């Protein structure tokens, strides 16, 4: 079971875009916590483009009150600048449960690489010792490289946070995704074998998170940009629950999954199991199947197998059909996109869909 820490930087960024106190970072963080998340993450920077020191104080108090973890990310070498007191001073003041050290530059838009630990790490070791003396667990943002991960242990950190940007960028290409997910899985195994905890983060979302967590043994994910963006569609509470469902997938029994699939098939007259969603299909076959159903002019239901890895793994057993997408009409398997194209061309698909419509 993987813990979920919600990065609320983007809430502060939206507030700062207008000025004032709306949206309230405390209010939205509280919604996340009450919806079940395991922690709150912030990544303050010296230009205070989003999180400011007062936010850190407010969120420290809130997370302590509601008994969830507080994670502060940032560059430990970041010094005093205006009202920004320096990263280590922030840690000393507010003593978060976890401190994630990231090698980002002051003007960098977002974190895009892990630590290079091949050189002299004396300064980093000293800072890690200072931070740990505050009672904080230390995690280092790192690429999925076993040699680098071994160095993390040597410099005294407690965990790694795997930088998942490359995986997220490759997602949708099955060949690239498979290659990278094997790399991340091996990195996580190596880290656990040498006594490190394993976190992960960067560009993980509702589409790519499920597969990643199913294949990699991850203790915690920190998700911000995608989760806050999804909250514009689903609302904050519902969005957190969607991400938690993916984080807790290992609690679902196979028998329950197969029963869930059967209920989906029987309760939806026209149902497409696909990669992605109709407005954002994640493969050419799913895109083609979606367009064919849309052309029939009738509403249909869908299940995104990419954000539901347990369904992706077990649907072929239920349907006795190995590939995706899969179209079910009136509880019966029609087939995949090739069969749908053939039926569309000879008019059979439209007739079948119209028959269902007349019954509903």
C-alpha positions in Angstrom: 0.0 0.0 0.0 1.4 3.4 -1.1 0.9 6.6 0.9 -0.2 9.7 -0.9 1.2 13.2 -0.1 -0.5 16.0 -1.9 1.8 18.9 -3.1 -0.2 22.1 -2.7 2.2 24.5 -4.4 -0.3 25.1 -7.2 -2.9 26.3 -4.8 -0.5 28.9 -3.5 0.5 29.8 -7.1 -3.1 30.4 -8.0 -3.6 32.6 -4.9 -0.5 34.6 -5.7 -1.6 35.2 -9.3 -4.3 37.5 -8.0 -3.0 38.4 -4.6 -4.9 38.2 -1.3 -5.8 34.9 0.4 -8.1 33.1 -2.0 -7.8 30.2 -2.6 -6.9 29.4 1.0 -4.0 26.9 1.2 -5.1 25.9 4.7 -8.7 25.2 3.5 -7.7 23.1 0.5 -5.0 21.2 2.4 -7.6 20.4 5.1 -10.0 19.1 2.4 -7.2 16.8 1.1 -6.5 15.5 4.6 -10.2 14.9 5.4 -10.5 13.1 2.1 -7.9 10.6 3.2 -4.5 11.7 2.0 -1.5 10.7 4.2 0.4 13.9 4.1 0.9 17.4 2.7 4.0 18.5 0.6 5.3 22.0 -0.2 8.3 23.0 -2.2 9.2 26.6 -1.1 11.6 28.5 -3.4 13.6 31.7 -2.6 11.5 33.7 -5.1 8.3 32.7 -3.2 6.5 32.2 -6.5 4.0 30.0 -4.7 4.7 28.8 -1.1 5.9 31.4 1.4 7.3 31.0 4.9 3.9 31.8 6.5 2.3 29.0 4.5 4.9 26.6 5.9 4.0 27.7 9.4 0.2 27.3 8.8 0.6 23.9 7.2 2.9 22.7 10.0 0.2 23.5 12.5 -2.5 22.0 10.4 -0.7 18.7 9.7 0.2 18.4 13.4 -3.3 19.0 14.5 -4.8 16.5 12.0 -2.0 13.9 12.5 -0.7 13.6 9.0 2.9 13.9 7.8 4.3 17.2 6.6 7.0 17.1 3.8 9.1 20.1 2.8 11.0 19.8 -0.5 13.7 22.1 -1.8 17.4 22.7 -2.4 19.3 22.6 0.9 21.9 25.0 -0.4 19.2 27.7 -0.9 20.2 30.7 1.2 18.4 33.8 2.6 16.8 36.0 0.0 14.4 38.8 1.1 11.7 37.3 3.3 12.8 33.8 2.4 15.0 32.7 5.4 16.9 29.9 3.6 15.9 26.3 3.3 17.7 24.8 6.3 16.4 27.6 8.5 12.8 26.7 7.4 13.5 23.1 8.4 14.9 24.2 11.7 11.9 26.4 12.5 9.1 24.0 11.5 10.7 20.5 11.8 8.7 18.6 9.2 8.3 14.8 9.4 10.1 14.5 6.1 12.5 16.7 4.2 13.0 15.9 0.5 16.2 17.5 -0.9 16.1 18.5 -4.6 19.0 19.8 -6.7 17.0 22.5 -8.5 18.3 25.9 -9.6 16.8 29.2 -8.2 15.0 30.1 -11.5 14.1 26.5 -12.6 10.5 26.1 -13.6 10.2 22.6 -12.1 12.5 19.8 -10.9 13.9 17.8 -13.8 16.8 15.6 -12.6 18.1 13.9 -9.5 21.2 14.5 -7.5 24.6 13.8 -9.0 26.5 12.2 -6.2 29.6 11.2 -8.1 31.8 14.0 -6.7 32.6 15.4 -3.2 29.5 15.2 -1.1 30.9 16.6 2.2 28.7 19.7 2.1 25.6 17.7 1.4 26.4 15.3 4.2 26.8 18.1 6.6 23.4 19.6 5.7 21.8 16.2 5.9 23.2 15.8 9.4 21.8 19.2 10.4 18.3 18.4 9.0 18.2 15.0 10.7 19.1 16.7 14.0 15.8 18.5 13.7 14.0 15.2 13.8 13.2 15.1 10.1 13.4 12.0 7.9 15.6 12.9 4.8 14.8 11.8 1.3 17.0 12.6 -1.8 15.5 13.2 -5.2 17.3 10.8 -7.5 17.3 9.2 -10.9 16.6 5.5 -11.2 20.3 4.5 -11.2 21.5 1.9 -8.8 24.9 3.4 -8.4 23.4 6.8 -7.5 21.0 5.1 -5.1 23.9 3.4 -3.3 25.5 6.8 -2.8 22.3 8.0 -1.2 22.9 5.5 1.5 26.5 6.6 1.9 25.6 10.3 2.4 23.2 9.4 5.3 19.7 9.9 3.8 16.8 7.7 4.9 14.9 7.5 1.6 15.0 8.3 -2.1 12.4 10.0 -4.2 12.6 8.5 -7.7 12.3 11.2 -10.3 9.5 9.9 -12.5 9.5 12.5 -15.3 11.0 10.2 -17.9 8.4 7.5 -17.2 5.5 10.0 -17.4 6.9 11.4 -20.7 7.2 7.9 -22.2 3.8 6.7 -21.1 1.6 5.8 -24.0 4.5 4.1 -25.9 4.3 0.5 -24.7 7.9 -0.3 -25.7 9.4 2.7 -23.9 7.1 2.4 -20.9 8.0 -1.2 -20.4 11.7 -0.5 -20.6 11.5 2.4 -18.1 9.2 0.7 -15.7 11.6 -2.2 -15.4 14.3 0.3 -14.7 12.3 1.9 -11.9 11.2 -1.4 -10.5 14.9 -2.6 -10.2 15.9 0.8 -8.7 13.2 0.4 -6.0 14.2 -3.1 -5.2 17.8 -2.1 -4.9 16.9 0.8 -2.6 14.9 -1.4 -0.3 17.6 -4.1 -0.3 20.1 -1.6 1.1 17.7 -0.2 3.7 16.3 2.9 2.0 12.6 3.8 1.9 11.3 4.6 -1.6 9.2 7.6 -2.6 8.4 8.7 -6.1 7.1 11.8 -7.8 7.0 14.1 -10.8 4.2 14.1 -13.5 2.4 11.1 -12.1 -1.3 11.3 -12.8 -4.5 9.3 -13.0 -3.4 7.8 -16.3 0.1 6.6 -15.5 0.0 6.1 -11.7 -1.8 2.8 -11.5 0.7 0.9 -13.7 3.7 2.4 -12.0 2.5 1.4 -8.5 1.5 -2.1 -9.6 5.0 -2.7 -11.0 7.1 -0.8 -8.5 7.3 -1.2 -4.7 6.8 2.4 -3.6 6.3 3.6 -0.1 4.9 7.1 -0.9 4.1 9.3 -3.9 4.0 13.1 -3.8 1.7 14.5 -6.5 0.9 18.1 -7.1 0.4 19.6 -10.5 -1.7 16.8 -12.0 -3.8 16.4 -8.9 -4.6 20.1 -8.6 -5.4 20.2 -12.3 -7.7 17.2 -12.0 -9.5 18.9 -9.1 -10.7 21.6 -11.5 -12.7 18.8 -13.2 -13.7 16.5 -10.3 -13.4 18.7 -7.2 -10.6 18.4 -4.6 -12.2 15.8 -2.4 -13.2 13.5 -5.3 -9.8 13.9 -6.9 -7.9 12.9 -3.8 -10.1 9.8 -3.5 -9.4 8.9 -7.2 -5.6 9.0 -6.5 -6.0 7.1 -3.2 -7.9 4.3 -5.1 -4.8 3.8 -7.2 -2.5 4.0 -4.2 -4.4 1.3 -2.4 -4.9 -1.1 -5.3 -3.3 -4.0 -3.4 -6.2 -4.1 -1.0 -8.6 -5.2 -3.7 -9.0 -9.0 -4.0 -9.0 -10.6 -7.4 -12.4 -12.2 -6.9 -13.8 -8.7 -6.1 -12.2 -7.3 -9.3 -13.7 -10.0 -11.5 -17.1 -9.4 -9.9 -16.7 -5.7 -10.4 -15.9 -6.2 -14.1 -19.0 -8.5 -14.6 -21.2 -5.9 -12.9 -19.8 -3.1 -15.1 -20.5 -5.2 -18.2 -24.0 -6.2 -17.2 -25.1 -2.7 -16.0 -23.9 -0.7 -19.0 -25.6 -1.4 -22.3 -22.7 0.0 -24.3 -19.4 -0.3 -22.6 -15.9 0.3 -24.0 -12.7 -0.7 -22.1 -10.1 1.5 -23.5 -6.7 3.2 -22.8 -7.5 6.8 -21.7 -10.9 8.5 -22.1 -13.0 9.4 -25.1 -11.7 13.0 -25.0 -8.1 11.9 -24.4 -7.5 8.4 -25.8 -4.0 7.1 -25.1 -3.5 4.8 -28.1 -4.5 4.7 -31.7 -6.8 1.7 -31.4 -8.7 3.3 -28.5 -9.0 6.5 -30.5 -10.4 4.7 -33.5 -12.9 2.7 -31.3 -14.1 5.9 -29.7 -14.6 7.7 -33.0 -16.6 4.8 -34.3 -18.9 4.8 -31.3 -19.3 8.5 -31.4 -20.3 8.3 -35.1 -23.1 6.0 -34.1 -24.6 8.9 -32.3 -25.5 7.1 -29.0 -24.2 7.6 -25.5 -21.8 5.0 -24.2 -19.9 4.2 -21.0 -16.1 3.6 -20.8 -13.5 2.4 -18.3 -9.9 3.6 -18.6 -7.8 0.5 -18.0 -4.6 2.6 -17.6 -5.9 4.3 -14.4 -7.4 0.9 -13.3 -4.5 -1.5 -13.5 -6.4 -4.2 -11.6 -9.1 -4.2 -14.3 -6.5 -4.2 -17.0 -4.9 -7.3 -15.5 -8.1 -9.2 -15.0 -10.5 -8.3 -17.8 -8.8 -10.7 -20.3 -9.6 -13.5 -17.9 -13.3 -12.5 -17.8 -13.7 -11.8 -21.5 -11.3 -14.4 -22.9 -10.0 -11.6 -25.2 -6.3 -10.6 -24.8 -6.1 -7.1 -26.2 -7.6 -3.6 -25.8 -9.9 -1.9 -26.5 -12.8 -4.2 -25.8 -16.4 -3.3 -26.7 -19.4 -4.9 -24.9 -22.9 -4.4 -26.0 -25.9 -5.7 -24.0 -23.5 -7.8 -21.9 -21.8 -9.5 -24.8 -18.3 -9.0 -26.1 -18.3 -7.5 -29.6 -14.5 -7.3 -30.0 -11.7 -4.8 -30.5 -11.1 -1.9 -32.9 -10.5 -4.1 -36.0 -13.8 -5.9 -35.6 -15.5 -2.6 -34.9 -14.1 -1.1 -38.1 -15.4 -4.1 -40.1 -18.8 -3.9 -38.5 -18.9 -0.2 -39.1 -18.1 -0.6 -42.8 -20.9 -3.1 -43.4 -23.4 -1.3 -41.3 -23.6 -3.9 -38.5 -22.2 -1.7 -35.8 -24.9 1.0 -36.3 -27.6 -1.6 -36.3 -26.4 -3.2 -33.1 -26.1 0.2 -31.3 -29.6 1.2 -32.5 -31.0 -2.0 -31.2 -29.7 -1.3 -27.7 -31.0 2.3 -27.9 -34.5 1.1 -28.7 -34.4 -1.2 -25.6 -33.2 1.6 -23.3 
